Amino acid sequence: MSDLPPNTPPRQGPILIDLDEDQGPAASPSEAPPVPEPDLPGPQGQAMTTAAALAARRPSKLARWFWALAGTLLTTLISIAAWRFVTDLIASVPLLGLAVTVLLALFVLVALAIVVKELAAISRLAKVDALHRAADAALAAEDLKAARKLVGDLSSLYAGREDTRWGRQRLKERGEEVFDASGLIGLAETELLEPLDRAARREVEAAARQVATVTALVPLALADVIAALSSNIRMIRRIAEIYGGRSGTLGSWRLTRAVMSHLVATGAVAVGDDMLEPVLGGGLLGKLSRRFGEGMVNGALTARVGVAAIEVCRPLPFIRRKRPPVRDIIRTALAGLVMKDSSKG
């Protein structure tokens, strides 16, 4: 019941409500708790994971037979059609037929030259791999004679290269003073491969930076997979060239598949916060934008692929020199991207 007497007209104007003193001042919007975000998984490096799976996957035996037979059949049909075209043209217009015959002969010669170049590239990669196996065998048996032969073959491999000239001279001067296999191979590693290791590391850092940038900027999923795969193939090819295993198109693809297969088999195609901690700091990966986080993870995975490529392409195992730490490469390659991103914020 109301305390007002009956027939009292309603009050006009604002109504004042007294606040209790214990409620304190009104809360500010800035003090409101943050809106909870959906529990989404962090960046997984999907572009590099997909690229590694595509490169490492071997076609089935049935698929290889299919493509081999299809290629042979297509080549045969094209050859027969070209032969008939040329013979008919010679019969009808001899001069024009002769010109087309010369063009076809030049095309065949260029195709044969490309085949020979590819075979030479594959042979050079096999030679580098044979040097690596010979080094492992000489170290295991402490065979000084095999080590001296290996060092000679290694010097011949790098003969004529200006970046190894000083190292070859030092190895020739000091090699006769070493009388154990591990010491001699270690000396060859220090004198010959040190400048090559630095050049290979720069290639890995550049590729990791490029993959991270492209993944962060390109919004299309398929485009970043293609960019990551092409960048890694180019990086692996450059590393092979640095260590003396110049690779052609087929050789580069085989080498890329070997590196990716090794990474997939060992479960190394995965990067967590601990791998990026030297660059980002603990827990910062989850606070970045998702696209930029994907770029950082893909760049870190590229660095891991590059270190694996160095191990595969290097003609000697790591003896005196340490394998390039993946974290150090990530720190050098990606730290500038983090600083740029932070300055934008």
Contacts in CASP RR format, 6 or more apart in sequence:
PFRMAT RR
TARGET T0000
AUTHOR 0000-0000-0000
METHOD contacts of the structure
MODEL  1
MSDLPPNTPPRQGPILIDLDEDQGPAASPSEAPPVPEPDLPGPQGQAMTT
AAALAARRPSKLARWFWALAGTLLTTLISIAAWRFVTDLIASVPLLGLAV
TVLLALFVLVALAIVVKELAAISRLAKVDALHRAADAALAAEDLKAARKL
VGDLSSLYAGREDTRWGRQRLKERGEEVFDASGLIGLAETELLEPLDRAA
RREVEAAARQVATVTALVPLALADVIAALSSNIRMIRRIAEIYGGRSGTL
GSWRLTRAVMSHLVATGAVAVGDDMLEPVLGGGLLGKLSRRFGEGMVNGA
LTARVGVAAIEVCRPLPFIRRKRPPVRDIIRTALAGLVMKDSSKG
40 290 0 8 1.000
42 285 0 8 1.000
42 286 0 8 1.000
42 290 0 8 1.000
42 293 0 8 1.000
43 285 0 8 1.000
43 286 0 8 1.000
43 288 0 8 1.000
43 290 0 8 1.000
43 293 0 8 1.000
43 294 0 8 1.000
43 295 0 8 1.000
43 296 0 8 1.000
43 297 0 8 1.000
44 294 0 8 1.000
44 297 0 8 1.000
45 215 0 8 1.000
45 271 0 8 1.000
45 294 0 8 1.000
45 295 0 8 1.000
45 297 0 8 1.000
45 298 0 8 1.000
45 301 0 8 1.000
46 221 0 8 1.000
46 294 0 8 1.000
47 211 0 8 1.000
47 215 0 8 1.000
47 221 0 8 1.000
47 224 0 8 1.000
47 225 0 8 1.000
47 227 0 8 1.000
47 228 0 8 1.000
47 294 0 8 1.000
47 295 0 8 1.000
47 298 0 8 1.000
48 211 0 8 1.000
48 228 0 8 1.000
48 232 0 8 1.000
48 269 0 8 1.000
48 297 0 8 1.000
48 298 0 8 1.000
48 299 0 8 1.000
48 301 0 8 1.000
48 302 0 8 1.000
48 305 0 8 1.000
49 269 0 8 1.000
49 270 0 8 1.000
49 301 0 8 1.000
50 225 0 8 1.000
51 225 0 8 1.000
51 228 0 8 1.000
51 229 0 8 1.000
51 232 0 8 1.000
51 260 0 8 1.000
52 260 0 8 1.000
52 263 0 8 1.000
52 264 0 8 1.000
52 269 0 8 1.000
52 301 0 8 1.000
52 305 0 8 1.000
53 264 0 8 1.000
53 269 0 8 1.000
54 225 0 8 1.000
54 229 0 8 1.000
55 229 0 8 1.000
55 232 0 8 1.000
55 233 0 8 1.000
55 256 0 8 1.000
55 257 0 8 1.000
55 260 0 8 1.000
56 257 0 8 1.000
56 260 0 8 1.000
56 261 0 8 1.000
56 263 0 8 1.000
56 264 0 8 1.000
58 257 0 8 1.000
58 261 0 8 1.000
59 67 0 8 1.000
82 104 0 8 1.000
85 100 0 8 1.000
86 97 0 8 1.000
86 100 0 8 1.000
86 101 0 8 1.000
86 104 0 8 1.000
89 96 0 8 1.000
89 97 0 8 1.000
89 100 0 8 1.000
90 97 0 8 1.000
90 98 0 8 1.000
90 101 0 8 1.000
117 248 0 8 1.000
118 248 0 8 1.000
118 249 0 8 1.000
118 250 0 8 1.000
118 251 0 8 1.000
121 245 0 8 1.000
121 246 0 8 1.000
121 247 0 8 1.000
121 248 0 8 1.000
121 250 0 8 1.000
121 251 0 8 1.000
122 247 0 8 1.000
122 248 0 8 1.000
122 250 0 8 1.000
122 251 0 8 1.000
122 254 0 8 1.000
124 244 0 8 1.000
124 245 0 8 1.000
124 246 0 8 1.000
124 247 0 8 1.000
125 240 0 8 1.000
125 245 0 8 1.000
125 247 0 8 1.000
125 251 0 8 1.000
125 254 0 8 1.000
125 255 0 8 1.000
127 157 0 8 1.000
127 245 0 8 1.000
128 157 0 8 1.000
128 240 0 8 1.000
128 243 0 8 1.000
128 244 0 8 1.000
128 245 0 8 1.000
128 313 0 8 1.000
128 315 0 8 1.000
131 150 0 8 1.000
131 153 0 8 1.000
131 154 0 8 1.000
131 157 0 8 1.000
131 315 0 8 1.000
131 316 0 8 1.000
132 314 0 8 1.000
132 315 0 8 1.000
132 316 0 8 1.000
132 317 0 8 1.000
134 146 0 8 1.000
134 149 0 8 1.000
134 150 0 8 1.000
134 153 0 8 1.000
135 150 0 8 1.000
135 185 0 8 1.000
135 315 0 8 1.000
135 316 0 8 1.000
135 317 0 8 1.000
136 317 0 8 1.000
137 143 0 8 1.000
137 146 0 8 1.000
138 146 0 8 1.000
138 147 0 8 1.000
138 150 0 8 1.000
138 181 0 8 1.000
138 185 0 8 1.000
139 181 0 8 1.000
139 182 0 8 1.000
139 185 0 8 1.000
139 317 0 8 1.000
139 319 0 8 1.000
141 181 0 8 1.000
142 180 0 8 1.000
142 181 0 8 1.000
142 182 0 8 1.000
143 181 0 8 1.000
144 179 0 8 1.000
144 180 0 8 1.000
144 181 0 8 1.000
144 184 0 8 1.000
146 181 0 8 1.000
147 181 0 8 1.000
147 182 0 8 1.000
147 184 0 8 1.000
147 185 0 8 1.000
148 184 0 8 1.000
150 185 0 8 1.000
150 188 0 8 1.000
151 171 0 8 1.000
151 175 0 8 1.000
151 184 0 8 1.000
151 185 0 8 1.000
151 188 0 8 1.000
154 188 0 8 1.000
154 192 0 8 1.000
154 315 0 8 1.000
154 316 0 8 1.000
155 168 0 8 1.000
155 171 0 8 1.000
155 172 0 8 1.000
155 192 0 8 1.000
157 244 0 8 1.000
157 315 0 8 1.000
158 164 0 8 1.000
158 168 0 8 1.000
158 192 0 8 1.000
158 244 0 8 1.000
159 168 0 8 1.000
163 195 0 8 1.000
163 196 0 8 1.000
163 199 0 8 1.000
164 192 0 8 1.000
164 195 0 8 1.000
164 196 0 8 1.000
167 191 0 8 1.000
167 192 0 8 1.000
168 191 0 8 1.000
168 192 0 8 1.000
170 191 0 8 1.000
171 187 0 8 1.000
171 188 0 8 1.000
171 191 0 8 1.000
171 192 0 8 1.000
174 187 0 8 1.000
174 191 0 8 1.000
175 184 0 8 1.000
175 187 0 8 1.000
178 184 0 8 1.000
178 187 0 8 1.000
182 319 0 8 1.000
183 319 0 8 1.000
185 316 0 8 1.000
185 319 0 8 1.000
186 316 0 8 1.000
186 319 0 8 1.000
186 320 0 8 1.000
188 316 0 8 1.000
189 316 0 8 1.000
189 318 0 8 1.000
189 319 0 8 1.000
189 320 0 8 1.000
189 321 0 8 1.000
190 320 0 8 1.000
190 321 0 8 1.000
193 243 0 8 1.000
193 314 0 8 1.000
193 315 0 8 1.000
193 316 0 8 1.000
193 321 0 8 1.000
194 321 0 8 1.000
196 242 0 8 1.000
196 243 0 8 1.000
197 310 0 8 1.000
197 314 0 8 1.000
197 321 0 8 1.000
197 324 0 8 1.000
199 242 0 8 1.000
200 239 0 8 1.000
200 242 0 8 1.000
200 243 0 8 1.000
200 310 0 8 1.000
200 313 0 8 1.000
201 310 0 8 1.000
201 324 0 8 1.000
201 329 0 8 1.000
203 235 0 8 1.000
203 238 0 8 1.000
203 239 0 8 1.000
203 242 0 8 1.000
203 306 0 8 1.000
204 235 0 8 1.000
204 239 0 8 1.000
204 302 0 8 1.000
204 303 0 8 1.000
204 306 0 8 1.000
204 307 0 8 1.000
204 309 0 8 1.000
204 310 0 8 1.000
204 324 0 8 1.000
204 329 0 8 1.000
204 333 0 8 1.000
205 303 0 8 1.000
205 329 0 8 1.000
205 332 0 8 1.000
205 333 0 8 1.000
206 235 0 8 1.000
206 333 0 8 1.000
207 231 0 8 1.000
207 232 0 8 1.000
207 234 0 8 1.000
207 235 0 8 1.000
207 302 0 8 1.000
207 306 0 8 1.000
208 299 0 8 1.000
208 300 0 8 1.000
208 302 0 8 1.000
208 303 0 8 1.000
208 329 0 8 1.000
208 330 0 8 1.000
208 333 0 8 1.000
208 334 0 8 1.000
209 299 0 8 1.000
209 333 0 8 1.000
209 334 0 8 1.000
209 337 0 8 1.000
210 231 0 8 1.000
211 227 0 8 1.000
211 228 0 8 1.000
211 231 0 8 1.000
211 232 0 8 1.000
211 295 0 8 1.000
211 298 0 8 1.000
211 299 0 8 1.000
211 302 0 8 1.000
212 295 0 8 1.000
212 296 0 8 1.000
212 298 0 8 1.000
212 299 0 8 1.000
212 300 0 8 1.000
212 302 0 8 1.000
212 333 0 8 1.000
212 334 0 8 1.000
212 337 0 8 1.000
213 295 0 8 1.000
213 337 0 8 1.000
214 224 0 8 1.000
214 227 0 8 1.000
214 228 0 8 1.000
214 231 0 8 1.000
215 224 0 8 1.000
215 227 0 8 1.000
215 228 0 8 1.000
215 291 0 8 1.000
215 294 0 8 1.000
215 295 0 8 1.000
215 298 0 8 1.000
215 299 0 8 1.000
216 291 0 8 1.000
216 292 0 8 1.000
216 293 0 8 1.000
216 294 0 8 1.000
216 295 0 8 1.000
216 296 0 8 1.000
216 337 0 8 1.000
218 224 0 8 1.000
218 227 0 8 1.000
219 291 0 8 1.000
224 294 0 8 1.000
224 298 0 8 1.000
228 298 0 8 1.000
228 302 0 8 1.000
231 302 0 8 1.000
232 256 0 8 1.000
232 302 0 8 1.000
232 305 0 8 1.000
232 306 0 8 1.000
233 252 0 8 1.000
233 253 0 8 1.000
233 256 0 8 1.000
235 302 0 8 1.000
235 305 0 8 1.000
235 306 0 8 1.000
235 309 0 8 1.000
236 252 0 8 1.000
236 255 0 8 1.000
236 256 0 8 1.000
236 259 0 8 1.000
236 305 0 8 1.000
236 306 0 8 1.000
236 309 0 8 1.000
236 313 0 8 1.000
237 247 0 8 1.000
237 248 0 8 1.000
237 252 0 8 1.000
237 255 0 8 1.000
239 306 0 8 1.000
239 309 0 8 1.000
239 310 0 8 1.000
239 313 0 8 1.000
240 246 0 8 1.000
240 247 0 8 1.000
240 252 0 8 1.000
240 255 0 8 1.000
240 309 0 8 1.000
240 313 0 8 1.000
241 247 0 8 1.000
242 313 0 8 1.000
243 313 0 8 1.000
243 314 0 8 1.000
243 315 0 8 1.000
244 315 0 8 1.000
245 313 0 8 1.000
247 255 0 8 1.000
255 309 0 8 1.000
255 312 0 8 1.000
255 313 0 8 1.000
258 312 0 8 1.000
259 305 0 8 1.000
259 306 0 8 1.000
259 308 0 8 1.000
259 309 0 8 1.000
259 312 0 8 1.000
260 305 0 8 1.000
262 268 0 8 1.000
262 308 0 8 1.000
262 312 0 8 1.000
263 269 0 8 1.000
263 304 0 8 1.000
263 305 0 8 1.000
263 308 0 8 1.000
268 304 0 8 1.000
268 308 0 8 1.000
269 301 0 8 1.000
269 304 0 8 1.000
271 297 0 8 1.000
271 300 0 8 1.000
271 301 0 8 1.000
271 304 0 8 1.000
272 285 0 8 1.000
272 297 0 8 1.000
273 280 0 8 1.000
273 282 0 8 1.000
273 283 0 8 1.000
273 285 0 8 1.000
273 286 0 8 1.000
275 300 0 8 1.000
275 326 0 8 1.000
275 327 0 8 1.000
275 330 0 8 1.000
276 285 0 8 1.000
276 296 0 8 1.000
276 297 0 8 1.000
276 300 0 8 1.000
276 330 0 8 1.000
276 334 0 8 1.000
277 283 0 8 1.000
278 327 0 8 1.000
278 328 0 8 1.000
278 330 0 8 1.000
278 331 0 8 1.000
279 296 0 8 1.000
279 330 0 8 1.000
279 331 0 8 1.000
279 334 0 8 1.000
279 335 0 8 1.000
279 338 0 8 1.000
280 288 0 8 1.000
280 296 0 8 1.000
280 338 0 8 1.000
285 293 0 8 1.000
285 296 0 8 1.000
285 297 0 8 1.000
286 293 0 8 1.000
288 296 0 8 1.000
288 341 0 8 1.000
292 341 0 8 1.000
296 334 0 8 1.000
296 337 0 8 1.000
296 338 0 8 1.000
299 330 0 8 1.000
299 333 0 8 1.000
299 334 0 8 1.000
300 326 0 8 1.000
300 330 0 8 1.000
300 334 0 8 1.000
303 326 0 8 1.000
303 329 0 8 1.000
303 330 0 8 1.000
303 333 0 8 1.000
304 326 0 8 1.000
307 323 0 8 1.000
307 324 0 8 1.000
307 326 0 8 1.000
307 329 0 8 1.000
310 323 0 8 1.000
310 324 0 8 1.000
311 318 0 8 1.000
311 323 0 8 1.000
END
